[in-house]
Amino acid sequence: MIPFVFLNTKSGKKEPFVPKDPNSVSIYSCGPTVYNFAHIGNIRSFLFVDILRRSLLLGGYKLNQSMNITDIDDKIINESIKRNISVEEFTKPWTEAFFKDLSTLHVQTLEHYPKATESIEDMVSLVETLQSNGLVYEREGNVYFSIQKFNRYGELSKIDVSGMKSGVRYDADEYEKDDVRDFVLWKNQKTKDEKCWHTRLGTGRPGWHLECSAMIRKIYGSGIDIHTGGIDLLFPHHENEFAQTTGAYPNEEFVGTWLHCEHLLVDGEKMSKSKGNFYTLRDILEKGYEPRVIRFHLISAHYRSKLNFSMAKLEESKVSLDRIQNTIFRLLESGSLWNFIPQDGKNLIFSLPELTKLNEDFLNALADDLNIPKALAILHELVRIVNQTLDQTKKENADLFYEQALRLFIQMNELFAVFSFEKPETNLDGITEEWILEQIANRKFAKQNKDFVTADNIRKELENKGILLADTKEGITTWKKAP
């Protein structure tokens, strides 16, 4: 096992990660509310969960991981009523779209995807436990959590509750940040059109904050090792989760480590439809970008850092990714490794010192609070060493180097999940090899004359036609058909 260190939101400090069960790490992540396509800010948080999962797997851990599907809340009910269809009919296509997005971006499948609507009895039981502990009260058929009766409220988010007014309540599932009020656990049915359940608490439905606590209890039976979500969920959602679960089960630790993913900005601003900078995954795909490029860009920053998304930066990620892929193709070609059957990329042993160190540095970067920028720097160092070696006319232990370098790329791809190790198609889509070579010659001539604009335009034209170039230090340019 590789010893991981995480910055725990609750303590505000980096802490050694020690799961309760050394044989299985329990993780719960807040998933989508399925009323529309997920925007790229949501997508970034889901990719963060994937990076966490892949890193722990590379570290030798076994996982028992969950992400909930919120398929009942104010927005869903209002939209289903507006369209005159059931909640189930309304949420089904959006749930399917969510899973399609995950598959498109090569996000690994988790062990559990609980739906809120399938966990109503668990939510009722949790409210009843809170009732028996004296932490709730009822008004007009609604059941509220009393913050003043729980003296640990604010412990997670560090929010100040001293100015809170007693008995001021919130019925909405979501509300403004920094506004501390008693939150609703169970909502009484207000109109006959609202989706509802007939329960021991009365006829109604759960509040949003209640859902995650109940589903965690349903799956794991007690607390969990790691809880993740976007930083926007820290308050009030996660604070309320902490309060209601700890209030119900005061002798148990609810969560060992809280991890929160920072916001995504677009062109330096908060994403919003009114600003015209709101994107879903489908919007970016329609602009011609491959899923692997989008994934590579969205995982490139540290999860606790804001990521500034822009088309220019996405293009930079594409160029960077293509250069890495070209190096892999060069390695496969030079080492005649197209038919090489590798190990799965985990627990590899390297005999060459330079590759051994890169492997250790890579895994240590992941263990240090998922330091992806450092892991990327190590990846680029591997690319540099491989290209330098491939440029040599003779290399001692060349075959061994080629094979172990390929294995290291494969291990890194267990995390990044963006590289191809298969021989590209030879179909040139109507263009000839002679034309490609002519363009390469024109590009070389332009570079010799310091006409770098023309040289770059030629490269881009070739890329648009699916032809990737790789330049050696000796001035030789090779080409490959993009995967």
C-alpha positions in Angstrom: 0.0 0.0 0.0 1.2 3.5 -0.8 0.6 5.9 2.2 -1.7 8.7 1.1 -1.9 12.2 2.6 -5.1 14.3 2.1 -6.0 17.8 3.1 -9.1 17.2 5.3 -11.6 20.0 4.9 -12.8 19.4 8.5 -9.4 20.0 10.1 -8.0 22.2 7.4 -4.7 20.2 7.6 -3.0 17.5 5.6 -3.5 14.2 7.4 -2.2 10.7 6.8 -5.1 8.6 5.3 -5.9 5.6 7.4 -9.1 3.8 6.4 -11.2 2.0 9.1 -10.9 -1.3 7.2 -7.4 -1.8 5.6 -9.0 -4.1 3.1 -11.6 -1.7 1.7 -11.9 2.1 1.5 -15.5 3.5 1.7 -16.1 6.6 -0.4 -19.3 8.6 -1.0 -19.5 11.4 -3.5 -22.4 13.8 -4.1 -23.7 13.1 -7.6 -26.0 14.9 -10.0 -29.5 16.3 -9.6 -31.0 14.8 -12.8 -33.0 17.6 -14.3 -30.7 18.7 -17.2 -27.4 18.0 -18.8 -24.4 18.3 -16.4 -22.4 21.4 -17.1 -18.6 21.3 -17.3 -18.2 22.5 -13.7 -20.2 19.4 -12.6 -18.1 17.3 -15.0 -14.9 18.5 -13.3 -16.1 17.3 -9.9 -17.1 13.9 -11.3 -13.6 13.6 -12.9 -12.1 14.5 -9.6 -13.9 11.5 -8.1 -12.4 9.4 -10.9 -8.9 10.7 -10.2 -9.3 9.9 -6.5 -10.5 6.4 -7.4 -7.8 5.6 -9.9 -5.1 7.0 -7.6 -6.2 4.8 -4.7 -6.3 1.8 -6.9 -2.8 2.5 -8.1 -1.9 2.8 -4.5 -3.0 -0.8 -3.9 -6.4 -0.1 -2.1 -9.7 -1.9 -2.7 -12.6 0.4 -2.9 -16.3 0.4 -2.0 -17.5 3.6 -3.6 -20.8 5.3 -4.1 -22.2 8.3 -6.0 -25.9 9.2 -5.4 -28.5 10.2 -8.0 -30.8 12.9 -6.7 -34.0 12.2 -8.6 -36.4 14.1 -6.4 -36.1 17.8 -5.4 -37.9 21.2 -6.0 -36.6 21.7 -9.5 -37.5 18.1 -10.6 -41.0 18.3 -9.2 -41.7 21.7 -10.7 -40.4 20.6 -14.2 -42.4 17.3 -14.1 -45.6 19.2 -13.2 -45.0 21.8 -15.9 -44.5 19.0 -18.5 -47.4 17.0 -17.1 -45.3 13.8 -16.7 -44.3 11.7 -13.7 -41.1 12.4 -11.9 -39.8 9.0 -13.1 -40.5 9.9 -16.7 -38.8 13.3 -16.3 -35.6 12.1 -14.7 -35.0 8.9 -16.8 -33.5 10.6 -19.9 -31.4 13.0 -17.7 -30.0 10.0 -15.7 -29.1 8.2 -18.9 -27.4 11.4 -20.2 -25.3 11.6 -17.0 -24.0 8.0 -17.4 -23.3 8.6 -21.1 -21.2 11.6 -20.1 -19.2 9.5 -17.7 -18.7 6.8 -20.3 -17.6 9.3 -22.9 -14.9 10.7 -20.6 -13.7 7.2 -19.5 -14.8 7.6 -15.9 -14.7 4.2 -14.1 -17.9 2.6 -12.9 -18.4 2.8 -9.1 -19.8 0.0 -6.9 -23.0 1.9 -6.0 -25.3 4.5 -7.6 -28.1 4.8 -5.1 -31.2 6.8 -6.1 -33.0 9.1 -3.6 -36.4 7.7 -4.6 -35.2 4.2 -3.7 -34.2 5.1 -0.2 -37.3 6.8 1.3 -37.7 4.2 4.1 -34.1 4.8 5.2 -34.8 8.6 5.3 -37.9 8.1 7.4 -35.9 6.0 9.8 -33.2 8.6 10.1 -35.7 11.3 10.9 -37.3 9.1 13.5 -33.9 8.6 15.2 -33.4 12.4 15.2 -36.8 12.8 16.7 -36.0 10.4 19.5 -32.8 12.4 20.2 -34.8 15.6 20.5 -33.2 17.4 17.6 -36.2 18.1 15.4 -39.6 19.8 15.5 -42.7 19.9 13.3 -44.5 22.8 11.8 -47.6 22.5 9.5 -46.6 18.9 8.6 -43.0 19.7 7.8 -40.2 18.3 10.0 -37.2 20.6 10.7 -33.7 20.0 12.2 -33.1 22.4 15.1 -29.6 23.9 14.7 -29.6 25.4 18.2 -30.1 22.0 19.7 -27.0 20.6 18.0 -24.0 22.4 19.5 -21.5 21.1 16.9 -23.2 22.9 14.0 -20.6 24.8 11.9 -17.8 22.4 12.9 -17.3 21.3 9.3 -17.7 24.5 7.3 -16.5 26.8 10.1 -19.6 29.0 9.6 -20.6 31.4 12.5 -23.9 30.5 14.0 -23.9 33.0 16.8 -26.1 35.5 15.0 -28.7 32.9 14.1 -32.4 33.6 14.9 -34.2 30.9 16.7 -37.0 29.2 14.8 -36.2 30.8 11.4 -36.7 28.0 8.9 -35.9 27.1 5.3 -38.3 25.0 3.3 -36.4 25.1 0.0 -33.9 22.4 -1.0 -31.3 25.0 -1.8 -30.7 28.4 -0.3 -28.2 31.3 -0.1 -24.8 30.7 1.3 -23.9 32.0 4.8 -27.6 32.1 5.8 -27.9 29.9 8.8 -31.4 28.6 9.5 -33.2 25.4 10.6 -33.4 23.1 7.5 -36.3 20.9 6.4 -35.9 17.2 6.7 -39.4 16.1 5.6 -41.8 18.2 3.5 -45.5 18.0 3.7 -47.3 17.6 0.4 -48.5 21.0 -0.7 -50.5 20.3 -3.9 -52.0 17.1 -5.3 -49.7 17.2 -8.3 -46.5 16.9 -6.2 -44.7 13.6 -6.0 -45.2 12.2 -2.5 -44.9 9.1 -0.3 -47.2 7.9 2.4 -45.0 7.3 5.4 -44.9 7.3 9.2 -43.9 10.9 9.0 -47.0 11.7 7.0 -47.6 12.3 3.3 -44.8 14.1 1.7 -41.2 13.8 0.5 -37.7 14.2 1.9 -35.6 17.4 1.9 -32.5 17.4 -0.2 -30.0 17.4 2.7 -31.5 14.3 4.3 -31.0 12.1 1.2 -27.2 11.7 1.3 -27.1 10.9 5.0 -29.7 8.2 4.6 -28.1 6.6 1.5 -24.7 6.5 3.2 -26.3 4.7 6.2 -28.2 2.3 3.8 -25.0 1.3 1.9 -22.4 1.3 4.6 -24.3 0.8 7.8 -22.2 3.4 9.6 -19.7 6.2 8.8 -17.3 6.3 5.8 -13.6 6.9 5.2 -14.0 9.7 2.5 -16.8 12.1 1.5 -16.3 14.2 -1.6 -18.1 17.0 -3.4 -17.7 20.4 -5.0 -16.7 23.3 -2.7 -20.1 24.8 -3.3 -21.6 21.9 -1.3 -19.5 22.5 1.8 -22.2 24.8 3.2 -25.1 24.2 3.6 -25.3 20.7 2.2 -22.4 19.0 3.8 -22.7 20.9 7.0 -26.3 19.7 7.2 -25.3 16.1 6.4 -22.8 16.3 9.2 -25.3 17.7 11.6 -28.1 15.3 11.0 -25.9 12.1 10.9 -23.8 13.1 13.9 -27.0 14.1 15.7 -28.6 10.8 15.0 -25.5 8.7 15.8 -23.4 10.8 18.2 -21.1 7.9 19.2 -19.9 7.2 15.6 -17.6 9.2 13.3 -19.6 10.1 10.2 -16.7 10.9 7.8 -13.0 10.4 8.3 -11.8 12.7 5.5 -13.7 15.4 3.7 -12.4 16.4 0.2 -13.8 19.3 -1.8 -13.1 20.2 -5.4 -12.7 23.9 -6.3 -14.8 25.9 -8.7 -14.3 25.9 -12.5 -14.2 29.3 -14.1 -14.7 30.0 -17.8 -12.5 32.7 -19.3 -11.8 33.9 -15.7 -15.4 34.3 -14.7 -18.1 32.3 -13.0 -20.0 30.2 -15.5 -23.6 31.4 -16.2 -26.0 31.2 -19.0 -26.6 35.0 -18.9 -22.9 35.6 -19.7 -22.9 33.1 -22.5 -20.1 31.1 -21.0 -22.2 28.1 -19.9 -21.1 24.8 -21.4 -22.2 21.2 -21.2 -20.0 18.3 -22.4 -22.1 18.1 -25.5 -21.4 21.8 -26.3 -17.7 21.2 -26.3 -17.9 18.0 -28.3 -19.9 19.8 -30.9 -17.0 22.2 -31.3 -14.9 19.3 -32.6 -12.9 18.5 -29.5 -12.3 14.8 -28.7 -13.4 13.5 -25.3 -9.8 12.6 -24.4 -8.7 16.3 -24.9 -11.6 17.5 -22.7 -10.8 15.0 -20.0 -7.0 15.8 -20.1 -7.8 19.5 -19.7 -10.3 19.2 -16.9 -8.0 17.0 -14.8 -4.9 19.1 -15.3 -5.2 21.4 -12.3 -5.1 20.4 -8.7 -8.5 19.6 -7.4 -8.2 22.3 -4.7 -7.3 24.9 -7.3 -9.7 26.8 -9.4 -9.5 25.7 -13.1 -9.9 28.4 -15.7 -11.5 26.8 -18.7 -11.3 28.5 -22.1 -11.2 27.3 -25.7 -7.6 28.6 -26.0 -6.5 26.6 -23.0 -8.4 23.6 -24.3 -6.4 24.0 -27.6 -3.2 24.1 -25.5 -4.2 20.8 -23.8 -4.8 19.3 -27.3 -1.4 20.2 -28.5 0.2 18.9 -25.3 -1.7 15.6 -25.5 -0.9 15.1 -29.2 2.8 15.5 -28.4 2.6 12.9 -25.7 0.7 10.6 -28.0 3.2 11.0 -30.8 6.0 10.0 -28.4 4.0 6.8 -27.5 3.6 6.0 -31.2 7.3 6.6 -31.8 8.1 4.3 -28.9 5.7 1.6 -30.2 7.1 1.9 -33.7 10.8 2.0 -32.8 10.5 -0.9 -30.4 8.2 -3.0 -32.7 5.8 -3.1 -29.7 2.5 -2.8 -31.5 1.5 -6.4 -30.6 3.0 -6.1 -27.1 0.7 -7.5 -24.5 1.3 -5.4 -21.3 0.5 -5.9 -17.7 -2.5 -3.9 -16.4 -0.3 -1.0 -15.4 -0.4 -1.6 -11.6 2.4 -2.7 -9.2 5.0 -2.7 -11.9 8.7 -3.3 -11.2 11.3 -1.4 -13.2 15.0 -2.4 -13.4 16.3 0.7 -15.1 17.1 3.4 -12.5 15.8 6.4 -14.4 12.4 4.7 -15.0 12.3 3.4 -11.5 12.7 6.9 -10.1 10.0 8.3 -12.4 7.6 5.6 -11.4 8.3 6.3 -7.7 7.9 10.0 -8.1 4.7 9.6 -10.1 3.1 7.4 -7.4 4.3 9.7 -4.6 2.8 12.7 -6.4 -0.6 11.0 -6.3 -0.2 10.0 -2.7 0.5 13.7 -1.8 -3.1 14.9 -1.9 -3.6 13.9 -5.5 -0.9 16.3 -6.9 -1.8 16.0 -10.5 0.3 19.0 -11.7 3.4 17.2 -10.3 2.3 13.9 -11.9 1.9 15.7 -15.2 5.4 17.2 -14.9 6.8 13.6 -14.3 4.8 12.5 -17.4 6.5 15.2 -19.5 9.9 14.2 -18.1 9.2 10.6 -19.3 8.3 12.0 -22.7 11.6 14.0 -22.8 13.7 11.0 -21.8 12.0 8.7 -24.3 12.3 11.1 -27.2 16.0 11.7 -26.3 16.6 7.9 -26.3 14.7 7.4 -29.6 16.8 10.1 -31.2 20.0 8.2 -30.4 21.4 6.0 -33.1 22.5 3.4 -30.5 21.2 2.7 -27.1 22.5 0.1 -24.6 19.6 -2.2 -23.5 17.4 -0.5 -26.0 14.8 -3.3 -26.1 14.6 -3.4 -22.3 14.2 0.4 -22.2 11.5 0.4 -24.8 9.5 -2.2 -23.0 9.8 -0.7 -19.5 9.1 2.9 -20.8 5.9 1.5 -22.5 4.9 -0.1 -19.2 5.4 3.2 -17.4 3.2 5.0 -20.0 0.6 2.3 -19.4 0.7 2.7 -15.7 0.4 6.5 -16.0 -2.6 5.9 -18.3 -4.3 4.0 -15.5 -4.7 7.5 -14.0 -5.0 9.8 -17.1 -7.0 7.4 -19.3 -6.4 9.5 -22.5 -3.6 7.6 -24.4 -3.8 5.0 -27.1 -1.5 2.0 -27.5 -3.1 0.6 -30.6 -1.7 1.1 -34.1 -3.5 3.9 -35.9 -5.7 3.2 -38.9 -3.9 3.5 -42.2 -7.0 4.9 -43.9 -6.0 8.5 -44.9 -9.5 9.6 -45.8 -8.8 10.5 -49.4 -5.4 12.2 -48.9 -2.2 10.6 -50.1 1.1 10.0 -48.4 2.8 12.0 -51.1 0.7 15.0 -50.2 1.5 14.6 -46.5 5.2 14.4 -47.3 4.9 17.5 -49.5 3.3 19.4 -46.7 6.0 18.3 -44.3 8.6 19.6 -46.7 6.8 22.9 -47.1 6.6 23.2 -43.3 10.4 22.5 -43.0 11.1 25.2 -45.6 8.9 27.7 -43.8 10.7 27.0 -40.5 14.1 27.4 -42.1 13.0 30.8 -43.3 11.6 31.7 -39.8 8.1 31.8 -41.2 6.7 30.2 -38.2 3.1 31.3 -38.9 3.0 29.3 -42.1 4.7 26.4 -40.5 2.2 26.3 -37.7 -0.7 26.6 -40.1 0.6 23.6 -42.1 0.8 21.6 -38.9 -2.8 22.6 -37.9 -4.1 21.7 -41.4 -2.5 18.3 -41.1 -4.0 17.9 -37.6 -7.4 18.8 -38.9 -7.0 15.9 -41.4 -6.0 13.6 -38.6 -2.3 13.6 -39.3 0.0 14.1 -36.2 3.6 15.2 -36.6 6.6 14.6 -34.3 9.9 16.5 -34.7 13.3 15.1 -33.6 16.3 17.1 -32.5 18.0 16.2 -35.7 15.3 18.0 -37.7 13.5 14.8 -38.8 9.7 14.9 -38.9 7.6 11.8 -38.6 3.9 11.5 -39.0 1.1 9.2 -37.8 -2.6 9.0 -38.3 -4.4 10.1 -35.2 -6.2 7.4 -33.2 
